[in-house]
Amino acid sequence: MTAFCKQSVLWTSGNEDYHTYRIPALIVTPAGTVLAFCEGRRNSSSDTGDIDMLVKRSTDGGRSWSNHEMVWTDGENTCGNPCAVVDRETGDIWLLMTHNLGTDREAQIIDQTSEGARTVWVVVSKDDGRSWSTPYEITSTTKRPDWTWFATGPGNGIQLASGRLLIPCDHIEADTNRYYSHVIYSDDHGQSWQLGGSTLKDFVNECCIAELENGDVLLNMRNYAPEKRTRQIAMSTDGGLTWSEQWHDDVLIEPICQASLISIPGAKNHLLFSNPASRDSRTNMTIRHSTDGGRTWAFSRTLHPGFSEYSSLVVLPDHTIGCLYEYGKKNRNEHLMLTRFDTDWIKDGR
């Protein structure tokens, strides 16, 4: 079989009344529809301000796409951090997000001088992503009172073999400004959401998760520890209720940035990972393939050597891979680019 790789632009910053498109998330529905989410930043590239949640649909495996539709807008406020998960038993598609006043900046929320708070919200689609419920708040069951900052994902959650829906998140503790990764979960098909386990040590935040063949859950985290510019890892043997001590994966270098991690269905302990693979700058978007549950990364290949930041991976209906990532030649946020490829293409890069 010939290795396969094709690229297409899903969003271009400056088009359709939005200054910048950022923060991608990809999911495939039980019907085989591919959903791509992102933040539409109305007036600037800033993480705060007037930000809407947008979605596009593809019914042909990512080859062509609808115009974007609005999932959530709240005037000039911030609706962001998409993290999507599909319930295989019900077919429902859940999208977890966060919200804050558009006038409140992250630093103000962290030092508790903001007018409002960072809150946690969810919507659901029961018709294959064509329409979405009214957003409703779940902050009271998913965020502790002594946390200031909170972020869902961004990217994708997973459904464990047990049926549990699991969403990677991060938070900052009040006063100490210590930042941790954690998860939230639902054991009742998204009807309620609860707070799961937090990492034992700080200096980590945005994270991604994958379930291994034996049921363990791997947590892969953006790292701020000054001694190494590599991803931090932890494991859970109880579905995300508690986490092991953390360690660094010395292969997974990073410039302090979000990343994406997924398992390949039907391939025992095969994982895919994407991030800007550089210690110094947000460049060199790279795909890595592990065949042993993330212990080693046998294959890797660069998608784009230039400017790149956040990414989201998914296994497409035809069993190829999709990676939606922030791409640019002049800056990091010119486009949200979708690259479709197969594992042979990665292996060809060795």
C-alpha positions in Angstrom: 0.0 0.0 0.0 1.2 3.5 -0.9 1.6 5.8 2.1 -1.1 8.5 2.2 -0.9 12.2 3.2 -3.2 15.0 2.2 -3.7 18.5 3.6 -6.6 21.0 3.6 -7.3 24.3 5.3 -10.4 24.3 7.5 -10.2 27.9 8.8 -8.2 30.9 7.8 -7.8 33.8 10.3 -9.3 37.1 9.2 -12.1 35.4 7.3 -15.8 35.4 8.1 -15.8 38.2 10.7 -13.2 36.6 13.0 -9.8 38.0 13.6 -8.3 34.6 14.6 -9.3 30.9 14.8 -7.6 28.8 17.5 -7.8 25.8 19.8 -8.8 22.8 17.5 -10.7 19.7 18.6 -11.7 16.8 16.5 -14.1 13.9 17.1 -15.8 11.2 15.0 -19.5 10.4 15.7 -20.9 6.8 15.8 -22.5 7.6 12.3 -19.0 8.3 10.9 -19.4 12.1 10.8 -16.2 14.1 11.6 -16.7 17.2 13.7 -14.1 19.9 14.0 -14.4 22.5 16.7 -12.5 25.7 17.3 -12.6 29.1 19.0 -13.6 32.0 16.8 -11.8 35.0 18.3 -13.8 38.0 17.1 -11.5 41.0 17.6 -7.9 39.8 18.3 -5.8 36.7 18.8 -6.1 37.2 22.6 -7.1 34.3 24.9 -9.8 36.6 26.4 -12.4 38.9 24.9 -15.3 38.1 22.5 -14.7 34.4 21.7 -17.3 32.0 20.2 -17.4 28.2 19.9 -17.7 27.0 16.3 -18.1 23.6 14.6 -17.8 22.2 11.1 -19.1 18.8 9.9 -17.8 16.4 7.3 -19.8 13.4 6.1 -17.1 12.1 3.8 -14.3 11.3 6.2 -12.7 14.8 6.3 -12.5 15.3 2.5 -15.0 18.2 2.4 -16.6 20.4 5.1 -19.7 22.4 5.8 -19.6 26.1 6.7 -19.0 26.6 10.3 -22.0 26.8 12.7 -22.3 28.4 16.1 -22.2 26.1 19.1 -22.1 28.8 21.8 -21.9 32.6 21.8 -22.4 34.9 24.8 -22.0 38.4 23.5 -18.6 39.8 24.2 -17.6 37.1 26.7 -15.3 34.1 26.3 -16.7 30.7 25.4 -13.7 28.4 24.8 -11.5 25.4 25.5 -13.4 22.7 23.5 -13.1 19.1 24.6 -15.4 16.7 22.9 -16.3 13.1 23.7 -18.7 10.5 22.2 -20.7 8.1 24.2 -20.6 4.9 22.2 -23.6 3.4 24.0 -26.0 6.3 23.5 -24.5 8.0 20.4 -24.6 11.4 22.3 -21.8 13.8 21.5 -20.7 15.9 24.6 -18.7 19.1 24.3 -17.1 20.4 27.5 -16.1 24.1 27.6 -15.1 27.0 29.9 -16.5 30.5 30.2 -15.4 33.8 31.6 -16.3 37.5 31.2 -14.6 38.9 28.1 -13.2 41.8 30.2 -11.5 39.4 32.6 -8.0 38.3 31.7 -6.3 35.1 32.9 -3.9 36.9 35.2 -6.8 38.7 36.9 -8.7 35.4 37.3 -5.6 33.8 38.9 -4.9 36.6 41.3 -8.6 36.9 42.1 -9.0 40.6 41.0 -11.3 39.7 38.1 -15.0 40.7 38.1 -16.2 37.2 37.4 -14.9 33.6 37.7 -13.8 30.9 35.3 -16.7 28.4 35.0 -17.3 25.0 33.4 -20.1 24.2 30.9 -21.4 21.4 28.7 -23.5 21.0 25.6 -24.8 17.8 24.0 -25.8 16.9 20.4 -28.2 14.0 19.9 -28.5 14.4 16.1 -24.9 13.7 14.9 -23.7 17.3 15.5 -26.3 19.1 13.5 -27.7 20.9 16.5 -26.6 21.5 20.1 -28.4 21.9 23.4 -28.4 25.1 25.4 -25.1 25.3 27.4 -25.6 24.5 31.1 -23.1 25.0 33.9 -21.4 22.1 35.9 -18.9 24.2 37.9 -20.3 23.2 41.3 -19.5 19.5 40.8 -16.3 19.8 38.8 -14.3 22.8 40.3 -13.2 23.2 43.9 -13.9 26.6 45.6 -10.1 27.1 46.1 -9.3 26.9 42.4 -9.1 30.0 40.3 -8.2 29.1 36.8 -9.8 26.1 35.1 -9.5 24.7 31.6 -11.1 21.7 29.8 -8.9 19.9 27.4 -8.6 21.3 24.9 -9.0 18.5 22.3 -10.8 15.2 23.1 -12.0 13.2 26.0 -12.3 9.4 25.9 -14.9 6.8 26.9 -13.3 4.0 29.0 -14.1 0.3 28.5 -16.2 0.7 31.6 -18.4 3.3 29.9 -17.0 6.2 32.0 -16.7 9.4 30.0 -13.3 11.1 31.0 -12.3 14.6 30.2 -8.7 15.9 30.7 -8.5 19.3 32.5 -6.2 21.6 34.5 -6.5 24.1 37.3 -4.6 26.6 39.4 -4.9 26.7 43.2 -5.8 30.0 44.8 -3.0 32.0 46.6 -0.3 29.4 45.9 -0.6 29.8 42.1 0.4 26.2 41.8 -1.0 24.5 38.6 -2.0 20.9 38.2 -3.6 18.5 35.7 -6.8 16.7 36.6 -9.8 14.9 35.1 -13.6 15.2 35.3 -15.9 12.2 34.5 -19.4 11.0 34.1 -20.7 7.5 34.9 -24.3 8.2 33.9 -23.8 9.0 30.2 -23.2 12.7 30.6 -26.2 13.4 32.8 -23.9 14.5 35.6 -20.2 15.3 35.8 -17.9 14.8 38.8 -14.4 15.8 39.8 -11.8 13.1 39.4 -8.2 12.9 40.5 -5.5 15.6 40.3 -1.8 15.1 39.7 0.4 14.7 42.8 2.8 17.4 41.7 2.4 20.8 40.1 4.2 22.4 37.1 1.7 20.8 34.7 -1.5 21.9 33.1 -3.1 21.2 29.6 -3.2 17.4 29.2 -4.4 14.5 27.1 -5.4 10.9 27.9 -5.6 7.4 26.5 -6.7 4.1 27.8 -4.3 1.2 27.5 -5.1 -2.4 26.7 -5.0 -3.4 30.4 -7.4 -0.6 31.4 -4.8 1.8 32.8 -5.2 5.4 31.8 -2.2 7.4 30.6 -2.1 11.1 31.3 0.3 13.1 29.1 0.9 16.7 30.3 2.2 20.1 29.2 5.3 20.7 31.4 6.6 23.8 33.1 9.3 22.2 35.3 12.4 24.1 34.6 14.9 21.2 34.6 13.5 19.6 31.4 11.6 20.7 28.3 9.8 17.3 27.9 6.3 16.1 28.5 5.3 14.8 32.0 3.5 11.5 32.3 1.3 9.9 35.0 -0.8 6.7 35.2 -4.1 5.7 36.8 -5.3 2.2 37.6 -8.8 3.3 38.8 -10.2 5.2 35.8 -8.8 8.6 36.7 -9.8 8.8 40.4 -6.1 8.8 41.4 -2.8 9.3 39.6 0.7 7.9 40.1 3.9 9.9 40.6 4.9 11.8 37.5 7.9 11.3 35.3 9.3 12.9 32.1 9.2 11.2 28.7 12.6 12.3 27.4 11.6 11.6 23.8 8.6 13.9 23.8 10.3 17.3 23.7 8.2 20.4 23.9 8.5 24.2 24.0 5.7 24.4 26.7 2.5 23.8 24.6 -0.6 21.8 24.3 -0.5 18.3 22.6 -2.8 15.5 21.5 -2.8 11.8 22.3 -5.1 9.0 21.0 -5.2 5.3 20.9 -5.7 3.3 17.7 -8.8 1.1 18.0 -8.1 -2.6 17.4 -4.3 -2.1 17.6 -3.1 -3.3 21.0 -1.4 -0.4 22.9 -0.8 1.6 19.7 -0.8 5.4 20.5 -0.4 8.5 18.3 0.9 11.8 19.7 1.2 15.2 18.1 2.9 18.4 19.3 5.4 21.1 18.2 8.5 19.0 18.8 11.0 21.7 19.8 12.5 22.7 23.1 12.8 26.3 22.0 9.9 27.4 19.9 6.4 26.5 18.8 7.5 25.0 15.5 7.9 21.5 13.9 4.5 19.9 14.3 5.3 16.2 14.6 3.4 13.0 14.7 4.8 10.1 16.8 3.6 6.4 16.8 4.1 4.1 19.8 3.4 0.4 19.6 3.9 -0.3 23.3 1.6 2.0 25.2 3.8 5.0 25.1 6.9 3.3 26.6 8.8 4.0 23.4 8.0 6.0 20.2 9.3 3.9 17.3 8.2 6.1 14.5 7.8 9.9 13.9 7.4 12.3 11.1 7.1 16.1 10.8 3.8 17.5 9.5 5.0 21.1 9.2 8.5 22.3 10.2 7.4 25.9 10.6 5.1 27.8 13.0 2.6 25.5 14.7 0.9 25.3 18.1 -2.1 23.4 19.3 -3.3 20.1 17.6 -6.0 17.5 17.8 -5.8 13.9 16.5 -8.6 11.5 15.5 -8.9 8.1 13.8 -11.1 8.7 10.8 -13.9 6.4 9.5 -11.6 4.9 6.8 -9.0 4.1 9.5 -6.6 6.8 8.4 -5.6 9.6 10.9 -6.6 13.2 11.0 -4.6 15.9 12.7 -6.2 19.4 12.9 -3.5 21.9 14.0 -2.5 25.5 14.1 -0.3 26.3 11.1 1.4 29.3 9.6 4.2 30.5 7.5 4.3 34.1 8.8 2.8 33.4 12.3 1.4 30.5 14.2 -2.2 31.3 13.8 -2.7 31.8 10.1 -4.8 28.6 9.5 -6.3 25.6 11.1 -4.9 22.9 8.9 -6.2 19.4 8.6 -3.8 16.7 7.5 -5.0 13.2 6.7 -2.5 10.4 6.6 -2.0 6.7 7.4 0.5 5.0 9.7 2.5 3.9 6.8 3.2 7.6 6.0 4.5 8.0 9.6 6.7 4.9 9.3 8.2 6.1 6.0 9.6 9.0 8.0 11.1 6.7 10.7 
